[in-house]
Amino acid sequence: MKKLVNSIILAVLLFFAGNNILIAQVSAVYGGGAIYNSNTSINELRSSGFNTVIVWTLHIESTGKINFNYDFDLIDNGQYIGGNDPESGNFVNNLARLKQAPTSVNRIEFGIGAAGAQTFNVLKSFYESEGFGPGTTIYKNFKKLRETFPMVDAINNDDEVTYDLASTVAFTKMLASLGFKNAIVPYNRDSFWRSLVQQVNAAYPGNVDRNYIQCYAGGAGNNPCQTKWDFGITNIGGRWGASNRESPSQIQNVMQNWKNSCSSKAGGGFIWIYDEFDNTPQTAQYANAINTAFQNTPPPPPTNTSGNLARSAQVSVSSQYSANYSGSKAIDGIKQQHNNGEWASNGEKLPKIRLTWNQPVSVNKIILYDRPNATDGVGGGILYFSDGSQVPVDFLFNNGQGKEFTFNSKTITWVQLDVTDGINSLNNGLSEFEVYGSSGGSSSSSNVALNNSSITASSQYPNNAFSKEKVADGIVGKHGNGEWASNGESNPYVQINWNSAYTINKVVLFDRPNATDKINGGTLTFSDGSRINVAALPNNGAAKEITFANKTVTAVRFTVTNGSGYNVGLSEFQVFGTNALRKSQQPKQETITENTNQTNSKVSTFPNPFKNLVNVMLPVNKKYTSAEVYNLTGQLILKQTISEGQNALEFNFKNVARSSIYLLRLTNDKESTMHKLIRK
């Protein structure tokens, strides 16, 4: 059996030191047979300190069948057959366990190809004979791979034989369309890899996000600081670790030199190969060598929560796991940290939490943060308010990112979240429950970027999905959905303009949440001539809030002055203040509409859950003009234009890649509403 594994991967490890959570750069390891056939290896990797595991390696046979390392078959003719081979052990479950808390692993990649392997010659033949479109052999098999291994984030390209650009670009784009990220692990042919990255990322911005450079064996002369490897994505240099190779201390010294020489290029390190030191103290020592060389830096400062009314509320919950997971933890200001500042219920899949105030408060926005672990998840719920109204809650992000729900301002004394759809475990809860508005029942400022504004920008990516208007569409923190991306710019600008003056006192910026395009600094310029410098934006989907004394303006521009990447832009540009608009001129917003118990204002979907066909009945008073269906990665799956007077739609998912949950977005000239579709 082949026991080897190649270069590394991924990024941004959150690991714990006492109660302080720190962010490390990429700390990766390649591993093969030791991963799929050993429970002790899985547990060792979870506690190792590596944040990325590259499972090495997939091969494609002449029939299109996918096997793992020539040890056992995985996928054939669009079906998973790995469970038929006793040597595969608990392969699927073991990979899932790598990410189960407590763990340091937050990214898993499948390697594909190897020195001497014919995989990419096979791919070239399939490309020339039938291509990689839906229904083709390769598409069906990798679609099933995606469905069988949802815990795998990326495919790690280790072509060392074929180097055919046309077929490799097409194959990599197909993987991107299926929801995989892509990474490369070169040791030579830099011009080939540069072209691959540029062509794929032109079609799928930020998809190829890691360059794992082999700096050993045939690539011994390489290092991540060399200009030839600068493709505008994260460079991660790799070394060969084992008792008869380089020691942890030697590798730490090499990687420390990389960091000192080119900290802006060297984004971490990887070790080849786990199979040669598995279940020894060296596993943790090699991880520590990388993490020490690429010194941890504090996370971005928390978002200013001075306007968060939840902090002054009393909390009651249906249950709590222990005092360390009490209901009060949901409003303590600590979020996005597993096992720190979380409310966890005691054995409940569908718990409840209520916030109560001693005096009336006016609210128009709630942000919910799920517990960021792979075991507990909120799949849906309802927000109930003391005024008798309610707002449906669709799934919460399980990666620490907040989910925002906006609605017309309402004056209340309490709000309650009832979880109605729990995913997996029996200790569902929240990391944080934020409520925004104003105390005393007065009206609050709103995001006036949504109010009859026009947008100008230095450039925009040619695909309309990344147009400048996306900075003010209400979609926040979703990579590939609702983002403005510039066209080949590292330091672009975008400007919001109004026809009448607004008095503003806060701007909130959201970077594009990918590891390729980053905003490390910028400037806000206002039409009154004033300017404010802006520090680095968080790159994980979190907000960067800038507050200032009231200023009355008709425009505000954000200029990136220190950006990295080819398509720097923003997920959202929010501006908060007050205006004198008449009610009939209220802004178009991306909102979750409230249930009103009026049959002519409800959207009905049936059957739901559905198998392939789902019907949508539209309310007669909404006059929706378009219907779009997205998967949970934010990819647009289906779209229909709604004619005037049309009140029924039918969507056929027969040829759509299977997922358990989709989001239906209905839009008219005043609002957009989101509705969850469940496929069984």
MARLUM-244152 format. One record per residue (C-alpha): residue in three letters; x, y, z. Coordinates in pm, whole numbers, plus 50000, padded with zeros to 5 digits. Last residue first. Layout:
N
alaXYZ ...
***
This chain:
680
lys464205151150107 arg464645186549979 ile463815214950215 leu462965249650083 lys463485279650310 his461925313250224 met463615347050180 thr461845379950109 ser463015408949893 glu461565443749919 lys460125474349753 asp460195469049376 asn459485431849406 thr461745402549489 leu461255366349597 arg464335347249720 leu463995309749771 leu466735294649987 tyr467785258249953 ile468265230950214 ser469145193950193 ser471405196249889 arg471365176449568 ala472935190649256 val470075202549037 asn468895181648741 lys465605170248897 phe465135202849089 asn461985213748902 phe460525246549028 glu456855255248984 leu455395289849024 ala451935303649101 asn450475338749141 gln451055354948801 gly449205388248772 glu452175406248620 ser454725380748504 ile457275365448739 thr460765359948597 gln462215326548703 lys465625316448840 leu467305283948948 ile470615275249117 leu472255308149219 gln475255299449437 gly475165313649792 thr476985283949948 leu473705273250107 asn472045268049769 tyr470175296249600 val466755297849432 glu465645329949260 ala462135343449197 ser461495376249015 thr458765402648976 tyr456735399449298 lys453445418349297 lys452985416349676 asn449185419549706 val448205387249534 pro450295365349759 leu452355339549566 met451875301949563 val455115282549514 asn455155246549394 val458045222249451 leu459145194049223 asn462125171149280 lys461675154349620 phe459905179749839 pro459915190050206 asn457885211750147 pro455155200249910 phe454225227249876 thr455395263149925 ser453025290850036 val453905327950042 lys451595347850265 ser450055382050209 asn446615372050076 thr446095346950356 gln446455372950627 asn448065357950937 thr450635386150935 asn453875366650931 glu456765391150909 thr458985396450611 ile462675387650623 thr464335417750473 glu466635427850189 gln465665464150170 lys464165488749922 pro464085522250090 gln461055541850211 gln459835567449960 ser456125563750030 lys456835570650396 arg458285604350311 leu462055607350334 ala463495631250589 asn466655611750673 thr468515596950964 gly471845579451001 phe473695547150938 val475835539150634 gln476395502750537 phe478855491350269 glu478555453750208 ser480555424150072 leu483325447249962 gly486015447849693 val489505435349608 asn489655415449285 tyr493335408549217 gly494565403549571 ser496015425249848 gly494775459449954 asn496365488750131 thr494805521950031 val491265510049967 thr489055540349904 phe485615542950065 arg483505571849937 val480615589850106 ala478025611749934 thr475255637050004 val476455646650350 thr475415659650691 lys477905650050962 asn477175637051311 ala480255628751518 phe482005596251431 thr481625558251435 ile483505532851222 glu482375496451245 lys484255467951075 ala481875438451048 ala482645401351046 gly482685380550725 asn486015363450801 asn488385388950645 pro488175414650923 leu488815449350779 ala492225465450831 ala492285501050969 val490165529550833 asn491345565750809 ile488585591650829 arg488165621350592 ser486225654050589 gly485455674150274 asp481685677750332 ser481135651650057 phe482765625350279 thr485965605250228 leu486475572250410 thr490045559450380 gly491595524850357 gly493555496850522 asn494355459750506 ile491535450750270 lys491895414650158 asp491245394649842 thr492575359049843 ala491435345250179 asn487745349950116 pro485025368450303 arg484735399950086 asp485225427350344 phe482285441450540 leu482175478550622 val479975496050877 val479705534050867 lys478315554751155 asn477265590251232 ile475065601450942 thr472825631250864 tyr471515626450511 ala471295651850228 ser469245646749913 asn469965629949577 trp472185604249748 asn475585589749647 ile477475559149773 gln481075556149651 val483395526749578 tyr487175527249552 pro489795502749427 asn493245494549573 ser494175459149466 glu492405461749132 gly491915434948865 asn488245442448803 ser486765451749139 ala484465428149325 trp481155439549477 glu479575411349674 gly475955399649711 asn476755362949669 gly480175347949587 his481265347249950 lys478355355250179 gly479145380750453 val476225404450407 ile473365406150158 gly471545439450214 asp471935450449851 ala474185480449916 val477645468249815 lys476045446749542 glu475395477949332 lys479085477549232 ser478575445849026 phe479845411549136 ala477025389648998 asn477115412048691 asn480255393348574 pro482655419148430 tyr484235425948773 gln483645461948870 ser485745493048838 ser486595526049012 ala483135526149166 thr479895545749159 ile476695536649343 ser473335553749347 ser471205557349659 asn467445556749694 asn467755545750059 leu469715513250099 ala472885531650200 val470585548250456 asn471055519450701 ser468725530550976 ser468775554451271 ser466455546951558 ser462925557351651 ser462225563252016 gly460665536552238 gly462785544852542 ser465795525152419 ser466985524152060 gly467415498551781 tyr469605467751769 val469265433451930 glu472165408851952 phe471855372152058 glu475285355252089 ser476895320752085 leu473515304352074 gly471875271752183 asn471495235752075 asn472575209052318 leu470785178152185 ser472655173651858 asn472215170051484 ile470395200451346 gly467505216351530 asp464515230651345 thr461895249551544 val464185270051769 asp461985294951953 leu463565329251986 gln461845353652220 val461655391552223 trp460575413352514 thr459415448452605 ile458525459852253 thr458355489652018 lys458655478751653 ser460815492451369 asn460185475651035 phe462325444650990 thr465935433250968 phe467315398451039 glu471105393551038 lys472905360051065 gly476275362451242 gln479305342651131 gly480725316951374 asn481005288851118 asn477575273251175 phe475575299750990 leu472015300951117 phe469175284650923 asp466015304850857 val464315326251118 pro460695336351071 val459625369951218 gln456745373851464 ser454275400351574 gly452245400151895 asp453605433052036 ser455735413152284 phe457785398951997 tyr458245362951875 leu461305353251667 ile460715319851496 gly463125291451422 gly465345273751172 gly468275250151125 val470005259051451 gly473095237051482 asp474955216251738 thr477595190451640 ala479905207751390 asn480755236751618 pro480325274251609 arg477345278851847 asp474995299451631 tyr475175337251616 leu471945357051582 ile471735393451473 ile468495412351533 lys467435444651364 asn464605469651385 val464085475151758 ser462365502051965 val462665496052339 pro460005497252610 gln461145497152975 asn462305469653213 trp463605448752920 thr463135411352854 leu465195387352638 arg463755352552582 ile465455319652485 lys463885287352367 pro465235252352298 leu464475228452009 lys467145200952020 glu467255201552396 gly469525180452618 asn470525208952847 ser470645240452638 ala473925257252552 trp474495294752590 glu477985303752468 gly480605328052599 asn483555304552546 asn483035268252445 his483345276952074 gln484275313052011 gln482325332451747 lys480855355552008 ile481645371552343 gly479465402352402 asp477885387652716 ile474345385052569 ala474105347652494 lys476265339752798 ser473395351353020 gly471495319852923 ser474015298453108 tyr476735277352945 asn479365279353220 ala476575276453477 ser475605243153322 tyr473695228653024 gln470975255153032 ser467225251152998 ser464115268052856 val465895301352878 ser465375334653053 val467555365252998 gln467225400153141 ala468105427852897 ser470735455452912 arg473285438352682 ala470495428952442 leu470155465652343 asn473265463852122 gly473985500252035 ser477295500552221 thr478225468252047 asn481385480051872 thr482515450051669 pro485185429751842 pro488825437851771 pro490325416651494 pro492005385251625 pro495335387651804 thr498345375351604 asn499935341251621 gln503545338451513 phe504255320551191 ala507365302751316 thr505635291851637 asn502595277751457 ile504795259451207 ala507035243851473 asn504005236351692 ala502485215551414 tyr505785196851375 gln505975190551751 ala502355179051772 thr503015151651518 gln506555145251648 pro505205130551973 thr504445098551779 asn501185084051651 asp501965092951289 phe505585100751201 glu506085086850849 asp502385086350756 tyr502145123550835 ile504155134350528 trp504975161350415 ile504545191250644 phe502935224350564 gly503635261050624 gly501975294750668 gly501045325950474 ala504455334950332 lys503795363850095 ser503355394550318 ser505785380850578 cys508525379550315 ser512025375450463 asn511155372350833 lys508345347750759 trp510545326850533 asn513345327050791 gln510885315151057 met509885287350818 val513445274650792 asn514055277251167 gln510815259051250 ile511725231551003 gln515045225851177 ser513375225451520 pro510765200351405 ser513465177351267 glu514205174150896 arg514395139250742 asn515325105950904 ser512965111351198 ala510305124950963 gly509265158450814 trp509505169150452 arg509055206650409 gly506275228050262 gly505815264950184 ile502385280850192 asn501725310049957 thr498305326749981 ile496965339549649 gly498065367649416 phe500055343849194 asp503495351049347 trp505355318449289 lys507845333049037 thr508575361549279 gln510275338349526 cys509255343249889 pro507445309849914 asn510705290049880 asn511915266649610 gly515345250949559 ala514325217649711 gly511405214249469 gly512375179849336 ala512855167749696 tyr511785196349927 cys510265231149899 gln506955219849751 ile504825251249723 tyr501295249449858 asn499525277649669 arg496125283349830 asp492975302549729 val491825288949396 asn488185299749430 gly488875336649495 pro486865349249198 tyr485195320749007 ala485515328848634 ala488625350848659 asn489755328848948 val489885298748718 gln491835316548444 gln494325333648675 val495035302948887 leu495575280248586 ser497765305948410 arg500015309348716 trp500195271648753 phe501425267048397 ser503935295848426 asp505315281248753 arg506235248148585 asn507985234748898 tyr507235222349253 pro503505228549254 val500825221049516 ile497585237749402 ala494385245749590 asn490715245749495 lys487515253549685 phe484755228549621 gly481115238949574 leu480165218649265 ser480745248649035 ala484275251749176 leu484995215349091 met483795221748735 lys486055252248714 thr488995230348820 phe488185204648550 ala487905231348279 val491175247548384 thr492885213448394 ser491565203848051 ala492775235947885 leu496125237848070 asp497535203348006 tyr500295199048266 thr500425160948231 val502855145948484 glu503265163048823 asp499625171948880 asp499185176449255 asn495895196349267 asn494415198949620 ile490625196949613 ala488855217549879 asp486475218750174 val485915182250264 met483245179250535 pro480545173550273 phe482165140050183 thr479405119050026 glu477645147949849 arg480865163149711 leu482125128849601 lys478745122749434 lys479165154749235 phe482715143749163 asn481455111549005 lys478625127748810 tyr480895155148671 ile483595130548564 thr481185108148374 thr479195135848209 gly475655144448321 pro476405180748400 gly479385193548198 phe482925180248222 gly483845173747859 glu482805143447652 ser485765130747447 glu488415158147476 tyr487755164747844 phe487585127347915 ser491015122347757 lys492525151947945 leu491095138548271 val492775105048209 asn496105122448145 phe495445141848468 thr495055109748668 gln498105092248521 ala500165092148842 gly503945094348810 ala504345119949089 ala500915125049243 gly497285131849147 ile494435145149359 gly494735155749722 phe491475158449913 glu491325188450145 ile490115193050500 arg489855226550680 asn489115236051041 val491355211951231 ser492345222951584 thr489735200551743 pro487395198952041 ala485095198051859 gln484355176651554 lys486385186651248 leu488525155251216 arg485475134851312 ala483925140650968 leu487015125750802 asn486775095551029 asn483075091050956 val483635089950580 phe486625066350603 asn485205042550862 gly487195012750731 ser488175016950368 glu490014983750384 pro486664965650420 asp485694976450066 asn481964979149995 gly481645012050187 gly483715029049920 ile481075023349653 tyr479585058449633 gln477575061249311 gly477845084749010 asn479155057648779 asp481935048549023 ile483035065349345 leu485385054149625 asp487495024049531 phe490215010849763 asp493995011849811 tyr494975027849479 asn495555060049678 phe491805064649708 asn489885054849400 ile487705074849162 lys486205056348863 gly486365075948536 thr486765044648324 ser490495051848270 glu491005054348647 ile490975086548846 his493255088749150 leu492605105749484 thr495395111649739 trp496355121350005 val494045136450265 ile495245171850322 val494655181850684 thr494485218450780 asn494505235151122 phe497425215451261 gly497615220051640 ser497815182751711 ser494635176651911 arg492395167451618 leu495365150951441 glu495975127451732 asn492305118051757 ile492215108951388 ser495475089751419 thr494115069651713 asn491065060251507 ser493325044751244 asn492445031950896 tyr491535062750697 ile494125087050829 ala497295066250852 gly496755055150494 gly497305090150358 gly498405122150529 tyr499515157050425 val499875182950701 ala498875219250735 ser499395250150947 val498055280350764 gln498245311950973 ala497335313351338 ile494535333251505 leu494405334451881 ile491735327252140 asn492575337552493 asn490925317452769 gly493985296052836 ala495675293852500 phe493135282452243 phe493305276651872 leu491625293551580 leu493445283651270 val493405306750968 ala494515286750683 leu494885258850468 ile497035235750305 ile499705212450269 ser502025194350037 asn502075156949960 val501195123250112 leu502765089550123 lys501925054850229 lys501265034549918 met500005000050000 
***
